[in-house]
Amino acid sequence: MSAPGAPSCRQVLNLYRQLLRYGERLKLTDKEYFKQRIRKEFQQNRDLTSPEDILFNFKKGEIVLQNARVI
């Protein structure tokens, strides 16, 4: 069970899928590099346990989608 405020596993997986789909629509960025970077970020953060860290990284991914920019 997730802590209050932290996204659920389903929400994190949905964000991952959305980011990969977003990467397919990029025009001026190497799509394969973007996909590898997303995978690497999620793999590095897979073992996070702190709700604050999880929420921070989740929000970071949402901001990429909202602003439609690569950071």
PyMOL Python script that loads the backbone (N, CA, C, O; Angstrom):
from pymol import cmd

cmd.read_pdbstr("""\
ATOM      1  N   MET A   1       0.847  -1.188   0.000  1.00  0.00           N
ATOM      2  CA  MET A   1       0.000   0.000   0.000  1.00  0.00           C
ATOM      3  C   MET A   1       0.885   1.240   0.000  1.00  0.00           C
ATOM      4  O   MET A   1       1.876   1.291   0.728  1.00  0.00           O
ATOM      5  N   SER A   2       0.548   2.214  -0.787  1.00  0.00           N
ATOM      6  CA  SER A   2       1.361   3.418  -0.893  1.00  0.00           C
ATOM      7  C   SER A   2       1.011   4.407   0.216  1.00  0.00           C
ATOM      8  O   SER A   2      -0.086   4.393   0.774  1.00  0.00           O
ATOM      9  N   ALA A   3       1.973   5.254   0.509  1.00  0.00           N
ATOM     10  CA  ALA A   3       1.790   6.266   1.549  1.00  0.00           C
ATOM     11  C   ALA A   3       0.890   7.377   1.015  1.00  0.00           C
ATOM     12  O   ALA A   3       0.758   7.545  -0.197  1.00  0.00           O
ATOM     13  N   PRO A   4       0.267   8.140   1.926  1.00  0.00           N
ATOM     14  CA  PRO A   4      -0.583   9.249   1.478  1.00  0.00           C
ATOM     15  C   PRO A   4       0.227  10.251   0.663  1.00  0.00           C
ATOM     16  O   PRO A   4       1.327  10.644   1.051  1.00  0.00           O
ATOM     17  N   GLY A   5      -0.325  10.648  -0.450  1.00  0.00           N
ATOM     18  CA  GLY A   5       0.337  11.628  -1.295  1.00  0.00           C
ATOM     19  C   GLY A   5       1.232  11.004  -2.353  1.00  0.00           C
ATOM     20  O   GLY A   5       1.475  11.608  -3.398  1.00  0.00           O
ATOM     21  N   ALA A   6       1.723   9.803  -2.090  1.00  0.00           N
ATOM     22  CA  ALA A   6       2.581   9.139  -3.064  1.00  0.00           C
ATOM     23  C   ALA A   6       1.710   8.490  -4.134  1.00  0.00           C
ATOM     24  O   ALA A   6       0.631   7.980  -3.831  1.00  0.00           O
ATOM     25  N   PRO A   7       2.168   8.507  -5.374  1.00  0.00           N
ATOM     26  CA  PRO A   7       1.377   7.894  -6.449  1.00  0.00           C
ATOM     27  C   PRO A   7       1.367   6.373  -6.310  1.00  0.00           C
ATOM     28  O   PRO A   7       2.302   5.782  -5.770  1.00  0.00           O
ATOM     29  N   SER A   8       0.315   5.760  -6.796  1.00  0.00           N
ATOM     30  CA  SER A   8       0.207   4.301  -6.752  1.00  0.00           C
ATOM     31  C   SER A   8       1.091   3.694  -7.846  1.00  0.00           C
ATOM     32  O   SER A   8       1.562   4.393  -8.743  1.00  0.00           O
ATOM     33  N   CYS A   9       1.300   2.402  -7.752  1.00  0.00           N
ATOM     34  CA  CYS A   9       2.088   1.697  -8.783  1.00  0.00           C
ATOM     35  C   CYS A   9       1.442   1.864 -10.152  1.00  0.00           C
ATOM     36  O   CYS A   9       2.131   2.027 -11.158  1.00  0.00           O
ATOM     37  N   ARG A  10       0.136   1.822 -10.179  1.00  0.00           N
ATOM     38  CA  ARG A  10      -0.587   1.973 -11.440  1.00  0.00           C
ATOM     39  C   ARG A  10      -0.351   3.358 -12.041  1.00  0.00           C
ATOM     40  O   ARG A  10      -0.178   3.487 -13.253  1.00  0.00           O
ATOM     41  N   GLN A  11      -0.342   4.395 -11.197  1.00  0.00           N
ATOM     42  CA  GLN A  11      -0.111   5.754 -11.683  1.00  0.00           C
ATOM     43  C   GLN A  11       1.311   5.897 -12.229  1.00  0.00           C
ATOM     44  O   GLN A  11       1.527   6.553 -13.249  1.00  0.00           O
ATOM     45  N   VAL A  12       2.272   5.284 -11.549  1.00  0.00           N
ATOM     46  CA  VAL A  12       3.665   5.358 -11.998  1.00  0.00           C
ATOM     47  C   VAL A  12       3.812   4.641 -13.345  1.00  0.00           C
ATOM     48  O   VAL A  12       4.468   5.151 -14.253  1.00  0.00           O
ATOM     49  N   LEU A  13       3.210   3.474 -13.470  1.00  0.00           N
ATOM     50  CA  LEU A  13       3.272   2.729 -14.719  1.00  0.00           C
ATOM     51  C   LEU A  13       2.598   3.501 -15.847  1.00  0.00           C
ATOM     52  O   LEU A  13       3.087   3.505 -16.977  1.00  0.00           O
ATOM     53  N   ASN A  14       1.490   4.148 -15.551  1.00  0.00           N
ATOM     54  CA  ASN A  14       0.790   4.963 -16.542  1.00  0.00           C
ATOM     55  C   ASN A  14       1.663   6.139 -16.989  1.00  0.00           C
ATOM     56  O   ASN A  14       1.706   6.463 -18.176  1.00  0.00           O
ATOM     57  N   LEU A  15       2.354   6.772 -16.050  1.00  0.00           N
ATOM     58  CA  LEU A  15       3.255   7.878 -16.389  1.00  0.00           C
ATOM     59  C   LEU A  15       4.378   7.382 -17.288  1.00  0.00           C
ATOM     60  O   LEU A  15       4.741   8.049 -18.257  1.00  0.00           O
ATOM     61  N   TYR A  16       4.926   6.222 -16.975  1.00  0.00           N
ATOM     62  CA  TYR A  16       5.992   5.618 -17.778  1.00  0.00           C
ATOM     63  C   TYR A  16       5.519   5.419 -19.221  1.00  0.00           C
ATOM     64  O   TYR A  16       6.221   5.777 -20.167  1.00  0.00           O
ATOM     65  N   ARG A  17       4.351   4.858 -19.377  1.00  0.00           N
ATOM     66  CA  ARG A  17       3.791   4.623 -20.716  1.00  0.00           C
ATOM     67  C   ARG A  17       3.550   5.939 -21.459  1.00  0.00           C
ATOM     68  O   ARG A  17       3.837   6.049 -22.651  1.00  0.00           O
ATOM     69  N   GLN A  18       3.024   6.926 -20.749  1.00  0.00           N
ATOM     70  CA  GLN A  18       2.767   8.222 -21.376  1.00  0.00           C
ATOM     71  C   GLN A  18       4.061   8.878 -21.841  1.00  0.00           C
ATOM     72  O   GLN A  18       4.105   9.476 -22.916  1.00  0.00           O
ATOM     73  N   LEU A  19       5.117   8.767 -21.030  1.00  0.00           N
ATOM     74  CA  LEU A  19       6.402   9.349 -21.407  1.00  0.00           C
ATOM     75  C   LEU A  19       6.978   8.645 -22.638  1.00  0.00           C
ATOM     76  O   LEU A  19       7.534   9.298 -23.521  1.00  0.00           O
ATOM     77  N   LEU A  20       6.848   7.332 -22.699  1.00  0.00           N
ATOM     78  CA  LEU A  20       7.343   6.609 -23.877  1.00  0.00           C
ATOM     79  C   LEU A  20       6.559   6.998 -25.123  1.00  0.00           C
ATOM     80  O   LEU A  20       7.138   7.160 -26.197  1.00  0.00           O
ATOM     81  N   ARG A  21       5.242   7.150 -24.985  1.00  0.00           N
ATOM     82  CA  ARG A  21       4.425   7.592 -26.132  1.00  0.00           C
ATOM     83  C   ARG A  21       4.802   9.002 -26.554  1.00  0.00           C
ATOM     84  O   ARG A  21       4.887   9.302 -27.745  1.00  0.00           O
ATOM     85  N   TYR A  22       5.027   9.866 -25.569  1.00  0.00           N
ATOM     86  CA  TYR A  22       5.442  11.235 -25.854  1.00  0.00           C
ATOM     87  C   TYR A  22       6.759  11.232 -26.632  1.00  0.00           C
ATOM     88  O   TYR A  22       6.929  12.014 -27.567  1.00  0.00           O
ATOM     89  N   GLY A  23       7.679  10.365 -26.253  1.00  0.00           N
ATOM     90  CA  GLY A  23       8.965  10.275 -26.935  1.00  0.00           C
ATOM     91  C   GLY A  23       8.834   9.906 -28.397  1.00  0.00           C
ATOM     92  O   GLY A  23       9.653  10.318 -29.218  1.00  0.00           O
ATOM     93  N   GLU A  24       7.809   9.129 -28.736  1.00  0.00           N
ATOM     94  CA  GLU A  24       7.589   8.752 -30.132  1.00  0.00           C
ATOM     95  C   GLU A  24       7.140   9.940 -30.983  1.00  0.00           C
ATOM     96  O   GLU A  24       7.312   9.927 -32.202  1.00  0.00           O
ATOM     97  N   ARG A  25       6.573  10.950 -30.358  1.00  0.00           N
ATOM     98  CA  ARG A  25       6.081  12.124 -31.098  1.00  0.00           C
ATOM     99  C   ARG A  25       7.123  13.231 -31.229  1.00  0.00           C
ATOM    100  O   ARG A  25       6.877  14.222 -31.917  1.00  0.00           O
ATOM    101  N   LEU A  26       8.274  13.084 -30.588  1.00  0.00           N
ATOM    102  CA  LEU A  26       9.299  14.128 -30.639  1.00  0.00           C
ATOM    103  C   LEU A  26       9.832  14.265 -32.052  1.00  0.00           C
ATOM    104  O   LEU A  26       9.987  13.275 -32.767  1.00  0.00           O
ATOM    105  N   LYS A  27      10.107  15.485 -32.444  1.00  0.00           N
ATOM    106  CA  LYS A  27      10.590  15.727 -33.793  1.00  0.00           C
ATOM    107  C   LYS A  27      12.066  16.111 -33.825  1.00  0.00           C
ATOM    108  O   LYS A  27      12.797  15.646 -34.701  1.00  0.00           O
ATOM    109  N   LEU A  28      12.518  16.939 -32.902  1.00  0.00           N
ATOM    110  CA  LEU A  28      13.881  17.455 -32.958  1.00  0.00           C
ATOM    111  C   LEU A  28      14.814  16.774 -31.962  1.00  0.00           C
ATOM    112  O   LEU A  28      15.928  17.247 -31.735  1.00  0.00           O
ATOM    113  N   THR A  29      14.378  15.685 -31.374  1.00  0.00           N
ATOM    114  CA  THR A  29      15.177  14.956 -30.397  1.00  0.00           C
ATOM    115  C   THR A  29      15.298  13.513 -30.855  1.00  0.00           C
ATOM    116  O   THR A  29      14.371  12.961 -31.449  1.00  0.00           O
ATOM    117  N   ASP A  30      16.435  12.910 -30.577  1.00  0.00           N
ATOM    118  CA  ASP A  30      16.639  11.506 -30.908  1.00  0.00           C
ATOM    119  C   ASP A  30      15.673  10.654 -30.082  1.00  0.00           C
ATOM    120  O   ASP A  30      15.794  10.590 -28.859  1.00  0.00           O
ATOM    121  N   LYS A  31      14.735  10.016 -30.732  1.00  0.00           N
ATOM    122  CA  LYS A  31      13.683   9.253 -30.058  1.00  0.00           C
ATOM    123  C   LYS A  31      14.259   8.095 -29.255  1.00  0.00           C
ATOM    124  O   LYS A  31      13.798   7.812 -28.149  1.00  0.00           O
ATOM    125  N   GLU A  32      15.257   7.432 -29.802  1.00  0.00           N
ATOM    126  CA  GLU A  32      15.849   6.282 -29.105  1.00  0.00           C
ATOM    127  C   GLU A  32      16.580   6.745 -27.843  1.00  0.00           C
ATOM    128  O   GLU A  32      16.505   6.088 -26.805  1.00  0.00           O
ATOM    129  N   TYR A  33      17.277   7.863 -27.931  1.00  0.00           N
ATOM    130  CA  TYR A  33      17.952   8.413 -26.747  1.00  0.00           C
ATOM    131  C   TYR A  33      16.935   8.763 -25.667  1.00  0.00           C
ATOM    132  O   TYR A  33      17.142   8.451 -24.495  1.00  0.00           O
ATOM    133  N   PHE A  34      15.845   9.404 -26.052  1.00  0.00           N
ATOM    134  CA  PHE A  34      14.815   9.790 -25.090  1.00  0.00           C
ATOM    135  C   PHE A  34      14.247   8.545 -24.411  1.00  0.00           C
ATOM    136  O   PHE A  34      14.066   8.527 -23.194  1.00  0.00           O
ATOM    137  N   LYS A  35      13.967   7.510 -25.195  1.00  0.00           N
ATOM    138  CA  LYS A  35      13.407   6.269 -24.652  1.00  0.00           C
ATOM    139  C   LYS A  35      14.381   5.625 -23.664  1.00  0.00           C
ATOM    140  O   LYS A  35      13.971   5.164 -22.599  1.00  0.00           O
ATOM    141  N   GLN A  36      15.654   5.593 -24.011  1.00  0.00           N
ATOM    142  CA  GLN A  36      16.667   5.025 -23.121  1.00  0.00           C
ATOM    143  C   GLN A  36      16.789   5.836 -21.837  1.00  0.00           C
ATOM    144  O   GLN A  36      16.960   5.279 -20.752  1.00  0.00           O
ATOM    145  N   ARG A  37      16.700   7.141 -21.967  1.00  0.00           N
ATOM    146  CA  ARG A  37      16.809   8.005 -20.789  1.00  0.00           C
ATOM    147  C   ARG A  37      15.627   7.794 -19.834  1.00  0.00           C
ATOM    148  O   ARG A  37      15.809   7.765 -18.617  1.00  0.00           O
ATOM    149  N   ILE A  38      14.427   7.649 -20.384  1.00  0.00           N
ATOM    150  CA  ILE A  38      13.248   7.402 -19.561  1.00  0.00           C
ATOM    151  C   ILE A  38      13.401   6.071 -18.839  1.00  0.00           C
ATOM    152  O   ILE A  38      13.167   5.984 -17.633  1.00  0.00           O
ATOM    153  N   ARG A  39      13.794   5.033 -19.577  1.00  0.00           N
ATOM    154  CA  ARG A  39      13.978   3.717 -18.960  1.00  0.00           C
ATOM    155  C   ARG A  39      15.015   3.764 -17.844  1.00  0.00           C
ATOM    156  O   ARG A  39      14.811   3.194 -16.773  1.00  0.00           O
ATOM    157  N   LYS A  40      16.131   4.449 -18.105  1.00  0.00           N
ATOM    158  CA  LYS A  40      17.201   4.541 -17.122  1.00  0.00           C
ATOM    159  C   LYS A  40      16.717   5.255 -15.856  1.00  0.00           C
ATOM    160  O   LYS A  40      16.997   4.806 -14.744  1.00  0.00           O
ATOM    161  N   GLU A  41      15.997   6.358 -16.023  1.00  0.00           N
ATOM    162  CA  GLU A  41      15.471   7.099 -14.869  1.00  0.00           C
ATOM    163  C   GLU A  41      14.554   6.218 -14.018  1.00  0.00           C
ATOM    164  O   GLU A  41      14.668   6.188 -12.793  1.00  0.00           O
ATOM    165  N   PHE A  42      13.648   5.503 -14.683  1.00  0.00           N
ATOM    166  CA  PHE A  42      12.712   4.659 -13.947  1.00  0.00           C
ATOM    167  C   PHE A  42      13.433   3.500 -13.271  1.00  0.00           C
ATOM    168  O   PHE A  42      13.071   3.121 -12.157  1.00  0.00           O
ATOM    169  N   GLN A  43      14.441   2.930 -13.920  1.00  0.00           N
ATOM    170  CA  GLN A  43      15.193   1.845 -13.307  1.00  0.00           C
ATOM    171  C   GLN A  43      15.987   2.329 -12.101  1.00  0.00           C
ATOM    172  O   GLN A  43      16.067   1.632 -11.090  1.00  0.00           O
ATOM    173  N   GLN A  44      16.573   3.513 -12.200  1.00  0.00           N
ATOM    174  CA  GLN A  44      17.348   4.065 -11.086  1.00  0.00           C
ATOM    175  C   GLN A  44      16.456   4.368  -9.889  1.00  0.00           C
ATOM    176  O   GLN A  44      16.892   4.265  -8.742  1.00  0.00           O
ATOM    177  N   ASN A  45      15.215   4.741 -10.154  1.00  0.00           N
ATOM    178  CA  ASN A  45      14.311   5.139  -9.078  1.00  0.00           C
ATOM    179  C   ASN A  45      13.371   4.010  -8.642  1.00  0.00           C
ATOM    180  O   ASN A  45      12.470   4.230  -7.832  1.00  0.00           O
ATOM    181  N   ARG A  46      13.576   2.827  -9.168  1.00  0.00           N
ATOM    182  CA  ARG A  46      12.696   1.692  -8.880  1.00  0.00           C
ATOM    183  C   ARG A  46      12.656   1.338  -7.394  1.00  0.00           C
ATOM    184  O   ARG A  46      11.617   0.916  -6.888  1.00  0.00           O
ATOM    185  N   ASP A  47      13.767   1.504  -6.700  1.00  0.00           N
ATOM    186  CA  ASP A  47      13.851   1.087  -5.303  1.00  0.00           C
ATOM    187  C   ASP A  47      13.629   2.217  -4.302  1.00  0.00           C
ATOM    188  O   ASP A  47      13.927   2.058  -3.118  1.00  0.00           O
ATOM    189  N   LEU A  48      13.117   3.342  -4.754  1.00  0.00           N
ATOM    190  CA  LEU A  48      12.835   4.441  -3.834  1.00  0.00           C
ATOM    191  C   LEU A  48      11.765   4.019  -2.833  1.00  0.00           C
ATOM    192  O   LEU A  48      10.788   3.362  -3.193  1.00  0.00           O
ATOM    193  N   THR A  49      11.960   4.401  -1.584  1.00  0.00           N
ATOM    194  CA  THR A  49      10.971   4.062  -0.553  1.00  0.00           C
ATOM    195  C   THR A  49      10.381   5.294   0.109  1.00  0.00           C
ATOM    196  O   THR A  49       9.287   5.237   0.671  1.00  0.00           O
ATOM    197  N   SER A  50      11.094   6.397   0.046  1.00  0.00           N
ATOM    198  CA  SER A  50      10.613   7.623   0.668  1.00  0.00           C
ATOM    199  C   SER A  50       9.464   8.215  -0.152  1.00  0.00           C
ATOM    200  O   SER A  50       9.631   8.473  -1.344  1.00  0.00           O
ATOM    201  N   PRO A  51       8.302   8.433   0.468  1.00  0.00           N
ATOM    202  CA  PRO A  51       7.176   9.021  -0.274  1.00  0.00           C
ATOM    203  C   PRO A  51       7.516  10.374  -0.892  1.00  0.00           C
ATOM    204  O   PRO A  51       7.010  10.717  -1.961  1.00  0.00           O
ATOM    205  N   GLU A  52       8.371  11.138  -0.223  1.00  0.00           N
ATOM    206  CA  GLU A  52       8.760  12.451  -0.746  1.00  0.00           C
ATOM    207  C   GLU A  52       9.566  12.297  -2.031  1.00  0.00           C
ATOM    208  O   GLU A  52       9.340  13.019  -3.002  1.00  0.00           O
ATOM    209  N   ASP A  53      10.516  11.345  -2.036  1.00  0.00           N
ATOM    210  CA  ASP A  53      11.326  11.120  -3.232  1.00  0.00           C
ATOM    211  C   ASP A  53      10.475  10.591  -4.378  1.00  0.00           C
ATOM    212  O   ASP A  53      10.638  11.011  -5.524  1.00  0.00           O
ATOM    213  N   ILE A  54       9.578   9.679  -4.073  1.00  0.00           N
ATOM    214  CA  ILE A  54       8.700   9.119  -5.097  1.00  0.00           C
ATOM    215  C   ILE A  54       7.834  10.208  -5.700  1.00  0.00           C
ATOM    216  O   ILE A  54       7.705  10.305  -6.920  1.00  0.00           O
ATOM    217  N   LEU A  55       7.242  11.024  -4.848  1.00  0.00           N
ATOM    218  CA  LEU A  55       6.376  12.103  -5.324  1.00  0.00           C
ATOM    219  C   LEU A  55       7.159  13.118  -6.145  1.00  0.00           C
ATOM    220  O   LEU A  55       6.669  13.600  -7.166  1.00  0.00           O
ATOM    221  N   PHE A  56       8.381  13.451  -5.704  1.00  0.00           N
ATOM    222  CA  PHE A  56       9.212  14.404  -6.438  1.00  0.00           C
ATOM    223  C   PHE A  56       9.485  13.907  -7.857  1.00  0.00           C
ATOM    224  O   PHE A  56       9.317  14.655  -8.821  1.00  0.00           O
ATOM    225  N   ASN A  57       9.901  12.659  -7.985  1.00  0.00           N
ATOM    226  CA  ASN A  57      10.211  12.107  -9.308  1.00  0.00           C
ATOM    227  C   ASN A  57       8.965  11.941 -10.159  1.00  0.00           C
ATOM    228  O   ASN A  57       9.018  12.120 -11.376  1.00  0.00           O
ATOM    229  N   PHE A  58       7.852  11.604  -9.541  1.00  0.00           N
ATOM    230  CA  PHE A  58       6.590  11.491 -10.267  1.00  0.00           C
ATOM    231  C   PHE A  58       6.192  12.851 -10.834  1.00  0.00           C
ATOM    232  O   PHE A  58       5.813  12.954 -12.000  1.00  0.00           O
ATOM    233  N   LYS A  59       6.280  13.888 -10.011  1.00  0.00           N
ATOM    234  CA  LYS A  59       5.943  15.247 -10.470  1.00  0.00           C
ATOM    235  C   LYS A  59       6.884  15.696 -11.581  1.00  0.00           C
ATOM    236  O   LYS A  59       6.465  16.378 -12.516  1.00  0.00           O
ATOM    237  N   LYS A  60       8.154  15.314 -11.480  1.00  0.00           N
ATOM    238  CA  LYS A  60       9.127  15.668 -12.509  1.00  0.00           C
ATOM    239  C   LYS A  60       8.703  15.091 -13.862  1.00  0.00           C
ATOM    240  O   LYS A  60       8.792  15.768 -14.886  1.00  0.00           O
ATOM    241  N   GLY A  61       8.247  13.850 -13.861  1.00  0.00           N
ATOM    242  CA  GLY A  61       7.765  13.228 -15.095  1.00  0.00           C
ATOM    243  C   GLY A  61       6.513  13.897 -15.625  1.00  0.00           C
ATOM    244  O   GLY A  61       6.362  14.078 -16.833  1.00  0.00           O
ATOM    245  N   GLU A  62       5.608  14.266 -14.719  1.00  0.00           N
ATOM    246  CA  GLU A  62       4.381  14.952 -15.142  1.00  0.00           C
ATOM    247  C   GLU A  62       4.694  16.302 -15.767  1.00  0.00           C
ATOM    248  O   GLU A  62       4.043  16.710 -16.729  1.00  0.00           O
ATOM    249  N   ILE A  63       5.684  16.994 -15.228  1.00  0.00           N
ATOM    250  CA  ILE A  63       6.063  18.307 -15.759  1.00  0.00           C
ATOM    251  C   ILE A  63       6.590  18.181 -17.182  1.00  0.00           C
ATOM    252  O   ILE A  63       6.321  19.038 -18.023  1.00  0.00           O
ATOM    253  N   VAL A  64       7.340  17.117 -17.453  1.00  0.00           N
ATOM    254  CA  VAL A  64       7.831  16.895 -18.822  1.00  0.00           C
ATOM    255  C   VAL A  64       6.650  16.801 -19.784  1.00  0.00           C
ATOM    256  O   VAL A  64       6.671  17.388 -20.865  1.00  0.00           O
ATOM    257  N   LEU A  65       5.620  16.057 -19.381  1.00  0.00           N
ATOM    258  CA  LEU A  65       4.441  15.900 -20.242  1.00  0.00           C
ATOM    259  C   LEU A  65       3.651  17.199 -20.359  1.00  0.00           C
ATOM    260  O   LEU A  65       3.195  17.544 -21.449  1.00  0.00           O
ATOM    261  N   GLN A  66       3.483  17.919 -19.262  1.00  0.00           N
ATOM    262  CA  GLN A  66       2.686  19.147 -19.275  1.00  0.00           C
ATOM    263  C   GLN A  66       3.350  20.227 -20.119  1.00  0.00           C
ATOM    264  O   GLN A  66       2.686  20.910 -20.899  1.00  0.00           O
ATOM    265  N   ASN A  67       4.669  20.379 -19.959  1.00  0.00           N
ATOM    266  CA  ASN A  67       5.361  21.440 -20.673  1.00  0.00           C
ATOM    267  C   ASN A  67       5.747  21.037 -22.080  1.00  0.00           C
ATOM    268  O   ASN A  67       6.149  21.874 -22.887  1.00  0.00           O
ATOM    269  N   ALA A  68       5.624  19.747 -22.373  1.00  0.00           N
ATOM    270  CA  ALA A  68       6.004  19.211 -23.685  1.00  0.00           C
ATOM    271  C   ALA A  68       7.436  19.606 -24.025  1.00  0.00           C
ATOM    272  O   ALA A  68       7.743  20.041 -25.135  1.00  0.00           O
ATOM    273  N   ARG A  69       8.299  19.437 -23.028  1.00  0.00           N
ATOM    274  CA  ARG A  69       9.726  19.737 -23.218  1.00  0.00           C
ATOM    275  C   ARG A  69      10.551  18.619 -22.634  1.00  0.00           C
ATOM    276  O   ARG A  69      10.137  17.930 -21.702  1.00  0.00           O
ATOM    277  N   VAL A  70      11.727  18.454 -23.204  1.00  0.00           N
ATOM    278  CA  VAL A  70      12.672  17.471 -22.683  1.00  0.00           C
ATOM    279  C   VAL A  70      13.570  18.195 -21.700  1.00  0.00           C
ATOM    280  O   VAL A  70      14.172  19.216 -22.031  1.00  0.00           O
ATOM    281  N   ILE A  71      13.660  17.659 -20.476  1.00  0.00           N
ATOM    282  CA  ILE A  71      14.540  18.293 -19.484  1.00  0.00           C
ATOM    283  C   ILE A  71      15.718  17.416 -19.159  1.00  0.00           C
ATOM    284  O   ILE A  71      16.561  17.791 -18.344  1.00  0.00           O
TER     285      ILE A  71
END
""", "prot")
cmd.dss("prot")
cmd.show_as("cartoon", "prot")
cmd.util.cbc("prot")
cmd.orient("prot")
